């Protein structure tokens, strides 16, 4: 497999391990129905302001392997520094980071080297967060498309590549060169583990059809249920006999009665049907509506549900996906003025989300920009009553004034007059990156609070989020997992000693015990006899 090499790669391939783990500091909650209540909403929807590399690391204890869909719209590396979203890896924050991670070597990097150094560790953490059956979609243009493909082949695996979708971003492309008018951007897609489950495109439009009939098949007898509606027939008794049209000959095998436009008895028809009785019964059980509207007795149907079509790899308005111009108009309507250049349309992201997501899945966007991904999720939930969750990360200062503000307005409604749009409802919690788990001397940072420390330690041991609530009776128990009890014997104001006289801290029987404490006076024989593994605070607390 071809591999991609660039200046600084050796410094960043494992950098995600060195990123400090910082806690998420809750700033406020927002509820559409009560915007004065700023307490935590526990809604599962999160907006995080901070460096997305550190924010992704902070999400691991709760979300590793749980995110069904990731959509990101990273900098395209065009060199344009005039946008609100600085689409250039010469951004001062990126340059500072490169100087710290890559060192003096970073001064010789081209903009493509810098972009790859910036993207690599972020994609590594996104890969960890993605569910085993999840998919990632990355918007990009031709500046970095080839590099991104090779980068993702390395991180996600070449066999997990799905496709490069071409999105028609504009129907009025500008004359930016003498060669072509650029109307296309790309969305590159990988799965965590490629599987046989089909991507879901748009559902077919529901429509009536006489597709039960086939001019070439042999005669079949079908029994249609009573209580068919929309007959279009007058009340009365219709006698058995031959009916039909120029295309189909149908025989009514029994007399039937129509009252108030509804057949009151089952109808037995003989005709050239391509449907079997089993297929007819299945469709009816799925809500397909059968009608016999004319005296020709030719049945038609209107499906309540069609299996979605597998999506095409070109995305345009024929798939109900808007352009940049429409997205800009909507965003201007939301804010009453222009606040963002070239936002993605919510219809594009909702279209992608539906490829893989069910109604209760988690969607992550770590380059959140104006908050379009949250807008798309909220629209989908409003449409079908779903409970999808969004997580947005935005490093720029407008995370509150644009990203979060847009989400608030979408939830509560926006626009005036004919442009007014009803709110979707919903809630979210707003976070900033807090202090690191360890201080400069590599000791536990006790300022972050014991509960955050407990969550961190349980995750490093089990790769699971600590859900169990702490009780006074089991003060030091984290939880029991795979027959192992995990204990964090910690007191902020004194040293803790694991010894014979303190074994009462173990409150739940398990096959093995992992116990963190400051000191251990148990002998090796005692620990072996009682199946105890001692870990010293803070020396034995893992860094990930």
URSULWO-V81974 format. One record per pair of residues at least 4 apart in sequence whose C-alpha atoms are under 6 Angstrom apart, sorted by the first residue. I is the first residue (numbers start at 1). GAP is how many residues later the second one is. D is the distance in whole Angstrom. If there is no record, write none. Layout:
I|GAP|D + I|GAP|D
This chain:
6|107|6 + 7|106|6 + 8|94|6 + 11|91|6 + 16|105|5 + 17|527|6 + 21|37|6 + 21|415|6 + 21|416|6 + 22|36|6 + 22|412|6 + 22|413|5 + 22|414|4 + 22|415|6 + 23|411|5 + 24|408|6 + 24|409|5 + 24|410|5 + 25|406|5 + 25|407|5 + 25|408|6 + 25|409|5 + 26|405|5 + 27|403|6 + 27|404|5 + 28|10|5 + 28|401|6 + 28|402|5 + 29|9|4 + 29|10|5 + 29|11|5 + 29|12|6 + 29|399|6 + 29|400|4 + 30|5|6 + 30|8|6 + 30|397|5 + 30|398|5 + 31|4|5 + 31|396|4 + 32|379|6 + 32|380|5 + 32|393|5 + 32|394|6 + 44|345|6 + 45|344|5 + 45|345|5 + 45|346|6 + 45|383|5 + 46|345|5 + 46|382|6 + 46|383|5 + 46|384|6 + 47|344|6 + 47|345|5 + 47|346|6 + 47|383|5 + 48|345|5 + 48|382|6 + 48|383|5 + 48|384|6 + 49|344|6 + 49|345|5 + 49|346|5 + 49|350|6 + 49|383|5 + 50|345|4 + 50|383|6 + 51|344|5 + 52|4|6 + 52|341|6 + 53|69|6 + 59|4|6 + 60|4|5 + 61|398|5 + 61|404|5 + 62|403|5 + 63|66|6 + 64|64|6 + 64|65|4 + 65|64|5 + 65|65|5 + 65|66|4 + 66|65|5 + 67|62|6 + 67|63|5 + 67|64|5 + 67|295|5 + 68|63|5 + 68|66|4 + 68|293|6 + 68|294|6 + 69|65|6 + 69|66|5 + 69|67|6 + 69|294|5 + 70|66|5 + 70|293|6 + 70|294|5 + 70|295|6 + 71|65|6 + 71|66|5 + 71|67|6 + 71|294|5 + 72|66|5 + 72|293|5 + 72|295|6 + 73|65|6 + 73|66|5 + 73|294|6 + 74|293|6 + 75|12|5 + 76|64|6 + 77|10|6 + 77|11|5 + 79|9|5 + 80|7|6 + 81|5|5 + 89|26|6 + 90|5|6 + 98|4|5 + 99|4|5 + 102|4|5 + 109|4|5 + 116|4|6 + 130|4|6 + 132|60|5 + 132|61|6 + 134|57|6 + 134|58|6 + 135|55|6 + 135|56|4 + 136|53|6 + 136|54|6 + 137|51|6 + 137|52|5 + 138|49|5 + 138|50|5 + 139|47|6 + 139|48|4 + 140|46|5 + 141|4|6 + 141|44|5 + 141|45|6 + 144|4|6 + 152|4|5 + 153|4|5 + 153|5|4 + 160|30|6 + 160|31|5 + 160|33|6 + 160|34|5 + 161|29|5 + 162|27|5 + 162|28|5 + 163|26|6 + 164|23|6 + 164|24|4 + 165|21|6 + 165|22|5 + 165|148|5 + 165|149|6 + 166|19|6 + 166|20|5 + 166|148|5 + 167|17|6 + 167|18|5 + 167|19|6 + 167|147|6 + 167|148|5 + 168|15|6 + 168|16|5 + 168|148|5 + 169|14|6 + 169|15|6 + 169|154|5 + 169|155|6 + 170|13|5 + 170|153|5 + 173|8|6 + 173|9|6 + 173|10|5 + 175|6|6 + 199|111|6 + 199|156|5 + 199|157|6 + 200|108|5 + 200|110|5 + 200|155|4 + 201|107|5 + 201|108|5 + 201|109|5 + 201|110|4 + 201|154|6 + 202|106|5 + 202|107|6 + 203|105|4 + 204|102|6 + 207|95|5 + 208|93|5 + 208|94|4 + 209|91|5 + 209|92|5 + 210|90|4 + 212|61|6 + 212|62|6 + 212|63|5 + 213|59|6 + 213|60|4 + 213|61|5 + 214|58|6 + 214|59|5 + 214|60|5 + 217|55|5 + 218|54|6 + 219|52|5 + 219|53|5 + 220|50|6 + 220|51|6 + 220|53|6 + 221|48|6 + 221|49|4 + 222|46|6 + 222|47|6 + 222|55|6 + 223|44|6 + 223|45|5 + 224|42|6 + 224|43|5 + 225|41|5 + 226|37|5 + 226|38|5 + 226|39|5 + 226|40|4 + 227|35|5 + 227|36|5 + 227|37|6 + 228|34|6 + 228|35|6 + 229|33|5 + 231|30|6 + 231|61|5 + 231|62|4 + 232|61|5 + 232|62|6 + 235|23|5 + 235|24|5 + 236|21|6 + 236|22|5 + 237|19|6 + 237|20|4 + 238|17|6 + 238|18|5 + 239|16|4 + 240|12|5 + 240|13|5 + 240|14|5 + 240|15|5 + 241|10|6 + 241|11|5 + 242|8|6 + 242|9|4 + 243|7|5 + 243|8|6 + 243|53|5 + 244|4|5 + 244|5|4 + 244|6|5 + 244|52|4 + 250|20|6 + 250|21|5 + 251|18|6 + 251|19|5 + 252|17|5 + 253|15|5 + 253|16|6 + 257|6|6 + 257|7|6 + 258|4|5 + 258|5|5 + 275|4|6 + 283|5|5 + 284|4|5 + 287|17|5 + 288|14|6 + 288|15|4 + 288|16|5 + 289|12|5 + 289|13|5 + 290|10|6 + 290|11|4 + 291|8|6 + 291|9|5 + 292|5|6 + 292|7|5 + 316|5|6 + 317|4|5 + 317|5|6 + 321|26|5 + 321|27|5 + 322|4|6 + 322|23|6 + 324|18|6 + 327|18|4 + 332|4|5 + 332|5|5 + 332|6|5 + 333|82|6 + 334|80|6 + 334|81|6 + 346|26|5 + 346|30|5 + 347|4|6 + 350|26|5 + 353|4|6 + 357|4|6 + 359|27|5 + 359|28|6 + 359|29|5 + 360|27|5 + 360|28|4 + 361|27|5 + 362|26|6 + 362|27|5 + 362|28|6 + 363|27|5 + 364|26|6 + 364|27|5 + 365|27|5 + 366|26|6 + 366|27|4 + 367|27|6 + 368|24|5 + 368|25|6 + 368|26|5 + 370|32|6 + 370|33|5 + 371|32|5 + 374|16|6 + 381|4|5 + 381|5|4 + 382|42|6 + 394|5|6 + 398|4|5 + 399|4|5 + 400|4|5 + 401|4|5 + 402|4|6 + 409|4|5 + 409|5|6 + 410|13|6 + 411|12|5 + 411|13|5 + 411|14|4 + 411|15|6 + 412|11|4 + 413|8|6 + 413|9|5 + 413|10|4 + 414|6|6 + 414|7|5 + 415|4|5 + 415|5|4 + 416|4|4 + 437|8|5 + 438|4|5 + 438|5|5 + 438|6|5 + 438|7|5 + 439|4|6 + 439|6|5 + 455|11|5 + 459|4|5 + 459|5|5 + 459|6|6 + 471|4|6 + 474|33|6 + 476|11|5 + 476|12|5 + 476|13|5 + 477|10|4 + 478|8|5 + 478|9|5 + 479|7|6 + 480|4|5 + 480|5|4 + 483|27|5 + 483|28|5 + 484|26|6 + 484|27|6 + 484|28|5 + 484|29|5 + 485|25|6 + 485|28|5 + 486|27|6 + 486|28|5 + 487|28|5 + 488|28|5 + 489|27|6 + 489|28|5 + 495|23|6 + 496|21|6 + 496|22|5 + 497|22|5 + 497|23|5 + 498|4|6 + 498|22|5 + 499|22|5 + 499|23|5 + 512|19|5 + 513|19|5 + 514|18|6 + 514|19|5 + 515|19|5 + 516|19|5 + 516|20|6 + 517|19|5 + 517|20|6 + 518|18|5 + 518|19|5 + 527|4|6 + 527|5|5 + 535|5|5 + 536|4|5
